[in-house]
Amino acid sequence: MKKLLVILLVCLMAIPGSAQRKVLKNRTVTAASKKGKSLPVAANSRPKEHLLPKELLASTAKLMFVDSIVVEKDDFYKYIPLPVEIGKFVATTPTKKQDLVGAAFINGLGKQCFYAAGDTISSSLFCMDQLANGWGEPKKMEDIDNNFNFVGYPCQQSDGMTLFFAAKDKKALGGYDIFMTRYDREKGSYLVPENYGLPFNSTANDYLLVIDEPDSLGWLVTDRRQPEGKVCIYTFVPTKVRQTYEVDNLTETELYNFAIINRIADTWQFGDRQAAFKRLKRLRQGAETSVTRRFSFPIDDHTIYTRKEDFKEPQNIRQLEEYQAGLQRLTELEQQLNQFWDKYKESGEALKANLTEKVRMLENEYIKLNLRVKRIHKSIINSENNLINN
């Protein structure tokens, strides 16, 4: 027996101290796991597909995730109850049938269509404008396309300027990542796309990001932690300004779990989940019954009007019509300005002088109308809130 103990002691002395600690640590984890205890996952023991760069963790967006569902990847679009006034996803482009990377997106006014098409080697983003005599020719979005080999799943935000899409990139976390860009009206081109970061992206494929600003809801489609052929659709509440966990003093493990959306219930402390779920349920019911909502007008965090009959003050219905007409005109002005800027870049000096005057007139109209629309919006909300609370 003494001889056996001596042999064991000699073996242990031959093992480096760091290796001994690893052996002991593994034994401790195994013992605790057998007791059914939930243990923090150490960074060096996380599954390979979940490893994230530390520099990205600090900028993880602080969000409340309302709900999640797992569906077939081939038809996930039908589970996103996006109001038609925000836009719609269609299986092919308005002019011809072709193989797309994801669905095509037509904005709420039906004035622009975005889609991605290509082959097994590469894919590109395209944009089409609705003209007086129908849809114009597709334009390859070169300013975005130059940065990626594969792009897909585009979706324009209701502001008419912000575009989300998925792309494969050398600096991506893995597979498709979500990217965001904005249209620069003065330059007549899109800004350099930015990776949208965590928790929107992962080391798996993150396909689609959709934000419905009027209803304050968003959807993220990803195949993280899903079997082949399945995706998870996370519903979340977007924030106007990106918030992080910088002031929350989280441990690395806690921050990591938020970054990978480990458990959506842990995020319910960051907002009113009940109110958000009520909004989501209303959208789903509208989609299931094929009832087209004519508008979506949030009064406060808990009240959203979707019918004219919802208004307490009859005068606000007339103001609503002016508000909607103003929004439509603003979108038309944006498109006209974009077209003028495109012409401006290709014109000679004489024509540029003429275009400059037209652009100035349109910009003045846009500024005045934008202020008018904001005043109407504020007036309606204040009036309805007074009637609701009194």
DAMOFEN-V718072 format. One record per backbone hydrogen bond with DSSP energy under -0.5 kcal/mol. CO is the residue of the C=O (numbers start at 0). NH is the residue of the N-H. E is the energy in kcal/mol with one decimal. If there is no record, write none. Layout:
CO&NH&E + CO&NH&E
//
This chain:
0&4&-2.1 + 1&5&-2.1 + 2&6&-1.9 + 3&7&-2.2 + 4&8&-2.4 + 5&9&-2.2 + 6&10&-2.0 + 7&11&-2.3 + 8&12&-1.9 + 9&13&-1.1 + 10&14&-0.7 + 11&14&-0.9 + 15&19&-2.0 + 16&20&-2.1 + 17&21&-1.7 + 18&22&-2.1 + 19&23&-2.5 + 20&24&-2.7 + 21&25&-2.3 + 22&26&-1.9 + 23&27&-2.1 + 24&28&-2.2 + 25&29&-2.2 + 26&30&-2.2 + 27&31&-2.4 + 28&32&-2.5 + 29&33&-1.7 + 30&34&-0.9 + 31&34&-0.7 + 31&36&-1.6 + 32&35&-1.7 + 36&38&-0.6 + 39&41&-0.7 + 41&44&-1.6 + 42&45&-0.8 + 46&49&-1.9 + 47&50&-1.2 + 52&55&-1.2 + 52&56&-1.0 + 53&57&-1.0 + 55&58&-0.9 + 56&59&-1.9 + 60&62&-0.7 + 62&64&-0.6 + 63&65&-0.6 + 63&236&-2.2 + 66&234&-3.0 + 68&232&-3.2 + 70&230&-2.4 + 71&74&-0.9 + 72&75&-1.1 + 74&77&-0.9 + 75&78&-1.9 + 76&79&-1.8 + 78&80&-0.8 + 79&81&-2.4 + 82&85&-1.7 + 82&86&-1.4 + 85&107&-1.3 + 87&105&-2.7 + 89&103&-2.6 + 95&92&-0.8 + 98&117&-0.6 + 99&101&-1.0 + 100&152&-2.4 + 103&89&-2.6 + 104&113&-2.8 + 105&87&-2.3 + 106&109&-2.1 + 110&129&-3.1 + 111&106&-2.0 + 112&127&-2.3 + 113&104&-3.0 + 114&125&-3.0 + 115&100&-2.5 + 116&123&-2.6 + 121&118&-3.0 + 123&116&-2.0 + 124&140&-2.5 + 125&114&-2.0 + 126&138&-2.7 + 127&112&-2.3 + 128&130&-0.6 + 128&135&-3.0 + 130&133&-1.4 + 133&130&-3.0 + 137&139&-0.5 + 138&126&-2.0 + 139&141&-2.0 + 140&143&-1.2 + 140&144&-2.9 + 141&145&-2.1 + 143&146&-1.7 + 144&147&-1.2 + 148&122&-2.4 + 149&167&-2.2 + 151&165&-3.0 + 154&163&-2.8 + 156&159&-2.1 + 160&182&-1.6 + 161&156&-2.9 + 162&180&-2.1 + 163&154&-2.3 + 164&178&-3.3 + 165&151&-2.2 + 166&168&-0.5 + 166&176&-2.4 + 167&148&-0.8 + 167&149&-0.7 + 168&171&-1.5 + 175&205&-2.3 + 176&166&-2.2 + 177&195&-2.6 + 178&164&-2.0 + 179&193&-2.8 + 180&162&-2.9 + 181&190&-2.7 + 182&184&-0.8 + 183&187&-1.8 + 183&188&-1.3 + 188&183&-3.3 + 193&179&-2.3 + 196&200&-1.7 + 197&60&-2.8 + 203&205&-0.5 + 204&206&-0.6 + 204&222&-2.5 + 207&220&-2.5 + 209&218&-2.7 + 210&212&-0.8 + 211&215&-0.7 + 211&216&-1.9 + 212&215&-1.0 + 216&211&-3.3 + 217&235&-2.4 + 218&209&-2.4 + 219&221&-0.5 + 219&233&-2.9 + 220&206&-1.9 + 220&207&-1.2 + 221&231&-3.5 + 222&225&-1.9 + 226&229&-1.9 + 228&72&-2.6 + 230&70&-2.4 + 231&221&-2.1 + 231&233&-0.7 + 232&68&-1.6 + 233&219&-2.5 + 234&65&-2.4 + 234&66&-1.3 + 235&217&-2.4 + 235&237&-0.7 + 236&63&-0.6 + 242&61&-3.4 + 244&247&-1.6 + 245&248&-0.5 + 250&254&-2.5 + 251&255&-2.5 + 252&256&-2.2 + 253&257&-1.6 + 254&258&-2.2 + 255&259&-1.7 + 256&261&-3.0 + 257&260&-0.9 + 258&198&-0.6 + 262&265&-1.4 + 263&266&-1.8 + 264&267&-1.1 + 266&269&-2.0 + 267&270&-1.1 + 270&272&-1.2 + 271&275&-2.0 + 272&276&-2.8 + 273&277&-1.7 + 274&278&-1.8 + 275&279&-2.3 + 276&280&-2.7 + 277&281&-2.0 + 278&282&-2.0 + 279&283&-2.5 + 280&284&-2.5 + 281&285&-2.0 + 282&286&-2.1 + 283&287&-2.5 + 284&288&-1.9 + 285&290&-1.9 + 286&289&-0.7 + 289&291&-0.7 + 290&292&-0.6 + 295&297&-0.5 + 296&304&-2.8 + 302&298&-3.1 + 302&299&-1.6 + 304&296&-2.9 + 305&293&-0.6 + 305&294&-0.6 + 306&309&-1.5 + 307&310&-1.3 + 311&313&-0.6 + 312&315&-1.3 + 312&316&-0.6 + 313&316&-1.1 + 313&317&-1.0 + 314&318&-2.0 + 315&319&-2.3 + 316&320&-1.8 + 317&321&-1.7 + 318&322&-2.6 + 319&323&-2.9 + 320&324&-2.2 + 321&325&-2.2 + 322&326&-2.2 + 323&327&-2.1 + 324&328&-2.3 + 325&329&-2.4 + 326&330&-1.9 + 327&331&-2.1 + 328&332&-2.6 + 329&333&-2.3 + 330&334&-2.1 + 331&335&-2.4 + 332&336&-2.8 + 333&337&-2.3 + 334&338&-2.2 + 335&339&-2.5 + 336&340&-2.5 + 337&341&-1.9 + 338&342&-2.2 + 339&343&-2.7 + 340&344&-1.8 + 341&345&-0.8 + 342&345&-0.7 + 342&346&-0.5 + 343&346&-1.1 + 347&351&-2.2 + 348&352&-1.8 + 349&353&-1.2 + 350&354&-2.7 + 351&355&-2.5 + 352&356&-1.3 + 353&357&-1.6 + 354&358&-2.9 + 355&359&-2.2 + 356&360&-2.0 + 357&361&-2.3 + 358&362&-2.7 + 359&363&-2.1 + 360&364&-2.1 + 361&365&-2.5 + 362&366&-2.5 + 363&367&-2.3 + 364&368&-2.6 + 365&369&-2.6 + 366&370&-1.9 + 367&371&-2.0 + 368&372&-2.8 + 369&373&-2.0 + 370&374&-2.1 + 371&375&-2.3 + 372&376&-2.5 + 373&377&-2.4 + 374&378&-2.4 + 375&379&-2.5 + 376&380&-2.1 + 377&381&-2.5 + 378&382&-2.2 + 379&383&-2.6 + 380&384&-2.5 + 381&385&-2.0 + 382&386&-1.6 + 383&387&-2.3 + 384&388&-2.5 + 385&389&-1.0
//
